[in-house]
Amino acid sequence: MLLTGRLSTDTHPWLAEHTVFGQVLLPGTALVEMAVRAGDETGFGRVDELTLEAPLVLPERGGVVVQVAVDAPDDSGRRPVAVYSSPATDEVTDAVWTRHASGLLAPAGPRPSYEFTSWPPQHAHSVDLDGFYERLAEGDLAYGPVFQGLRAAWRLGEDLYAEVELPETARVDADRFGLHPALLDAALHAIGLRSTTAGGTAVPFAWAGVELYASGADRLRIRISPEGGDRVSLAVADHDGRPVAAVGALTLREISAEQLAAHSGAHGLRDSLFRITLEPFEPPTAPRPAVIADFGAAPTGGAPDALLLRAGDGADAEAVRAATHHVLGALQEWAADEELRAATLVVLTRRAVAADGEAPENLAGAAVWGLVRSAQSEHPGRIRLVDADDAADVAELLPSVLASDESQVVLRGADARVPRLTRTTPPAESAPGTAESDPAAESARAPARRPPRPAARC
C-alpha cells in the first residue's frame, strides 16, 4: 500500500514554527503520525519500530511530496513501513527520493490500564518552567506558539509528569490528526527536564511500541519514565485522564547544524527549476578571417579584431594568485586604453571548466573564469571567455567563435559547447512502491481498516 501527500509551509503554516539551526525541520512526531495513519489503513495499529534516518528539511519555497510505503507482512507477521520525500514538482516520476524513516507495523495490543484522573499526582513536586523555551532557543531549537505547548511539569521519583496543550488558534485542527504532531512534540519537550537544565539540540531518533487509542486531543497529560540508557517511555492521556497514546521506548539523539545543512543543501539544489549545462554549439562561419593578436605583443600591422590573453595554469594557491593577478592587470590595462578596447578581448584558459563529467584540473583557470565573468557584466559583448583542451585547434576555431554572439565557449577537440540554462531533471531512482512492486498485486490488496478510534474526551 502506498499513501501519498504534499507538505509545505503554505499547506501547513504551523510547520514553519519548528526550526532547528534556522532550518524548518519536520518534527519527528509528524513522521510517527504518518506511520500511525498507515497502520490504520492496513489494520496494523501498533508502530512496533520507527527509526528516523534523515531529517526532512522543508524548503523556503514550494514543498515536498511525501510517500508512506507499507509492504506485505514479513515472516514475523509485521509489515515494513517507510516514509519518503521528494521535491514537489510536476515530474514526480523523475524525482530523487529520500528515505527519512523506516520501521515495522504490528497488530494492536491490549488497551492500557493507566489513568491520570487524579491530577497532578499526589506527592509530586512542581518543576519551574520559567524561561524554558528561551533556554531551548539558545540551543538552536526555536519554537513558535503552536509548539510552545508545555504548561506545567512535576517530578515524582524518577518519573516526570507534564501537561501540554495546543493554543486556541490551533485547536480547530486537532481532529484532523490522530494526535496533532505539535502537541506530541510539546510532550517531548518535558524530557529535557530530566536534567537540571533544559538545553541541547536533541530530536527523536528511534520509536518503539507506539499505539494510539483515541484521536482529536488538544490537551494532554503525560508521564515520562526512564527505560534505561538514553531511552524513555511515555504514557499519554487526555484532559480527563483517559488513555490517548503510549510510547514503549523513545530514544533522542543530538543533531548538528552540519547534518541539517547537508540535507537542506541537497534539497536546495533539487528545488531549483533550472541549472547551467554545457550544450553542443555549431559556431557560424566567419565572414572574413579575423585578425587576432596576442595581448601585450607589439603591433605588426593594422588594428586587430581581437586580443588573445592566455591565462596561467596550476592547481595550487600560488598558481591561482599569479593567474588572477595577471589577468586582472590585463583587464584593467585593456579597459583603460581606448585603442586596446577597440578590439575584443579573448581570455583563453585550458581545462578550467568541467565538461563530460570531468573535474576541472586547472584551478587557476577556474578562478580566472570567475573573475572575467564579472568583467563581462561591465563590458557586455566586448570580452570572450574560451576554455580549450589539448586536442582543440584554437587557432582554427577561434575566428568562428568570434563570429558568434557567445560570450563563453568550451572547446573539446573539434567540438564547441556553450552554457545554457536547462530544466533540472535529476536521475530517476525507484520511487517507493513503484519500481519494485507488482501493480496487480498492489491493487489486489484491500486495506483492512481497523474500527475508528473513539474521540478523545477534552
KOLTITI-183512 format. One record per residue (C-alpha): residue in three letters; x, y, z. Coordinates in pm, whole numbers, plus 50000, padded with zeros to 5 digits. Example, Ala and Ser with C-alpha at 12.3 -4.5 7.8 and 13.67 -1.06 7.14 Angstrom:
Ala512304955050780Ser513674989450714
***
This chain:
Met500005000050000Leu501205034949916Leu499915066450085Thr500825099749926Gly500575136350013Arg502235170349994Leu503755191550269Ser504805227850273Thr504665257850499Asp501805270050276Thr499625239250325His500625235650692Pro501745270250812Trp502345258251169Leu505295237351046Ala507235269850995Glu507255273651375His509505243151419Thr513035254951339Val516365238951426Phe519565257951349Gly517455282251147Gln516015254750922Val512335244650910Leu512525208351021Leu509555184951002Pro509155172251361Gly509725135151417Thr506235133451565Ala504835141051217Leu506655110651077Val505125089851358Glu501695103851272Met502165092150913Ala503215057351025Val500215055151259Arg497895065250975Ala499455038550755Gly498795013551034Asp495155024251046Glu494805018650673Thr496294983650689Gly494764971651015Phe498124971651197Gly497544995451485Arg500954994551653Val504125011451528Asp506464984851660Glu509595002951539Leu510315035551359Thr513855048151315Leu514485082851176Glu517265080450916Ala517455115450768Pro515975149250867Leu513235163050644Val514055199750592Leu511215218950430Pro512245243750158Glu511545280750191Arg509545279949868Gly507435251749733Gly507115219449925Val507755182349922Val505845151849805Val505585125750079Gln505005088550032Val504465062550304Ala505065027550169Val503754996850353Asp504964962550242Ala503344928450286Pro503754911250625Asp507164895550686Asp507884861950850Ser507154876751192Gly503744888951082Arg504774925551088Arg504594949450793Pro507634970650696Val506865007750662Ala508985036250525Val508485073750475Tyr510005090950170Ser510035126250036Ser510915143449713Pro510785179849599Ala507275188549482Thr507445192449103Asp505275183048808Glu507715154948726Val507365132649028Thr508405101348839Asp511795117048764Ala512365129049118Val515035118149362Trp513535102149672Thr514985104250022Arg514035078750286His513515096350617Ala512195068550838Ser511675031150830Gly510255005751069Leu507644978951130Leu503904978851189Ala502294952351409Pro498784943251526Ala497474964951807Gly497944953152164Pro495524954052457Arg494284987552580Pro496425000652870Ser495145002153225Tyr496715035153333Glu494555065453407Phe495545100353520Thr492235110553674Ser493965122653990Trp495985152153868Pro498615162753942Pro499865130654106Gln499985130854483His503355139554640Ala504745151754305His506955182554316Ser506345211054074Val509115219353823Asp509845255753746Leu509315262953374Asp510305299753376Gly512505306953075Phe512215271052949Tyr511625279252582Glu514135307652594Arg516795282552700Leu515795259352416Ala516155288052169Glu519695293952299Gly520415257852199Asp519165264751843Leu515705249451896Ala513285277651814Tyr509585270251863Gly506655292151764Pro503415295051965Val501865262951826Phe504815242551952Gln505225260352287Gly502645237852447Leu504325227352773Arg502215242953051Ala503245225453372Ala505515197553496Trp506025177253811Arg508635152953932Leu507795121354129Gly510715098254192Glu512335090853856Asp509155098953665Leu508215132353514Tyr504625143353467Ala503645171353232Glu500645189453097Val500615202452737Glu498015219052520Leu497565234752180Pro496935272252165Glu493355282552094Thr494175290851730Ala495425255451661Arg492735235351840Val490435236451539Asp492945214051359Ala493265188051636Asp490645164351493Arg492465163951155Phe495145141951312Gly495345110551515Leu497455131051755His498495165851644Pro502295164651585Ala502825198251756Leu501005185652066Leu503035153552089Asp506195173252018Ala505405196052311Ala505055164952529Leu508605155252433His509915188952546Ala509445177652905Ile512135151052851Gly514665179452874Leu513585184653234Arg515145151553335Ser518465170253359Thr518995200053584Thr518815224253291Ala516955222652963Gly519185226152658Gly520955207552381Thr519685201052031Ala518205166252065Val515495153351833Pro513575120051823Phe515665092151672Ala514035058351739Trp510465050051845Ala509185016351965Gly505785003652075Val503745033951965Glu499965029851988Leu497145055051955Tyr493925047752144Ala491895079652084Ser492125108251836Gly491435145451832Ala493015155552165Asp494045191952210Arg495265188652572Leu497315160452721Arg498595146653048Ile501875127653014Arg504045105153226Ile507685101453118Ser509565071953270Pro513215061653226Glu513735028753042Gly517495025153081Gly520285042852898Asp519025072252697Arg515525057952645Val512235068552800Ser508645056452776Leu505535078152754Ala502025072852881Val499685098652729Ala496155106952845Asp493555133152761His492485161052994Asp490125137153177Gly492935112253236Arg491785086152983Pro494475068852770Val495245085452435Ala498585070452332Ala501595051352459Val505245050252354Gly507095019552476Ala510545034352416Leu511845066452265Thr515485075052202Leu516615110452129Arg519835119951952Glu521735152451921Ile521615167851574Ser524235191551435Ala523995221851211Glu526215203450961Gln523745174550934Leu520865198050860Ala522955218650619Ala523815187350421His520135178750375Ser518905214250320Gly521695219350064Ala520645188249874His517005199149875Gly518035234049770Leu519785220549461Arg516845198649364Asp514435226849447Ser515935248049169Leu513925246148847Phe516965252048626Arg520705247248619Ile523605255548387Thr524655228048146Leu527075227647852Glu525195222447528Pro526635214547179Phe527145245346966Glu527955249546597Pro529875282346552Pro528955301946241Thr531405305245957Ala533435336945996Pro532555362145720Arg536245370845687Pro539465359545853Ala539745375946192Val542955393446284Ile543935380346627Ala546965393246813Asp548455382347142Phe547735406547422Gly550805427147508Ala552645419247183Ala553975447746969Pro551575456446683Thr552705443346345Gly550115458646117Gly546625472446136Ala544375472046436Pro543495436146534Asp539935423746565Ala540725405446889Leu543415403747152Leu544195368947289Leu545085367947659Arg546365334047775Ala545685326948142Gly548075306648352Asp547735270548464Gly548085254548802Ala546285238149091Asp547915253649399Ala547255286249579Glu550295303749434Ala549255295049078Val545725308149143Arg547115340549284Ala549535345348993Ala546905338148724Thr544215360748867His546665389348930His547985386348574Val544515386148418Leu543235414048645Gly546125436248542Ala545485429048174Leu541755436348213Gln542495469548378Glu545005478648107Trp542555468947830Ala539705488647988Ala541835519748037Asp543285521047684Glu540875533147415Glu542865517247132Leu543065483547306Arg539385485047397Ala538515487747026Ala539475450846995Thr537535422247153Leu539455407247444Val539565369247439Val540695352447762Leu541875316947692Thr542145290047962Arg543005253047947Arg540715226948110Ala539365251748361Val535715241848301Ala534125208148383Ala532725190548076Asp531585154548016Gly531685147548388Glu535375156748411Ala536695176848702Pro538425209948623Glu542125202748661Asn543215238848616Leu542075256448934Ala543935287948839Gly541955289448515Ala538695282848701Ala539405312948924Val540095333548611Trp536665323948475Gly535005337248788Leu536975369648764Val536345375148392Arg532605368048419Ser532395398048649Ala534275419248397Gln531925407348121Ser528965422248308Glu530735456148300His531715453647930Pro528905433647764Gly529875418647429Arg533495430447447Ile535125401947644Arg535035365047550Leu535925335047762Val537235303947586Asp538305271647753Ala540105245247546Asp541685211247591Asp544955199347443Ala543185184947137Ala541415216947040Asp542795236746743Val542265271046894Ala543795289846600Glu541315273746360Leu538215275546581Leu538665309746735Pro537585330646430Ser534265311846418Val533805316646791Leu534365353946747Ala531795354446468Ser529145342046710Asp527505361746989Glu528595336947256Ser530465352347548Gln531605318647689Val532655288547481Val534205255047577Leu536275237047312Arg536875199747337Gly538695186947031Ala536725198346728Asp533515203046929Ala532265235747076Arg529895239147369Val528185268347534Pro526475271947875Arg522695271047867Leu520015273148135Thr518175239748128Arg515395224748334Thr516615203148619Thr515975166148558Pro517635145648836Pro518455109248763Ala515455087748842Glu515555064449139Ser512995038649231Ala510065057049379Pro508725038649681Gly506105013049594Thr506545015649217Ala509665001049054Glu509984970949280Ser506334962349328Asp503774943349123Pro500964967749031Ala498434939549005Ala499374926749348Glu499254961949491Ser495764968349357Ala494554934649489Arg495404943449848Ala492274956850009Pro493024979450306Ala491954962450628Arg490784992750819Arg490584989051190Pro487475002451365Pro487565040151412Arg489265051651730Pro487005068351984Ala487425105852000Ala489475118052294Arg487485135052565Cys488935170052609
***
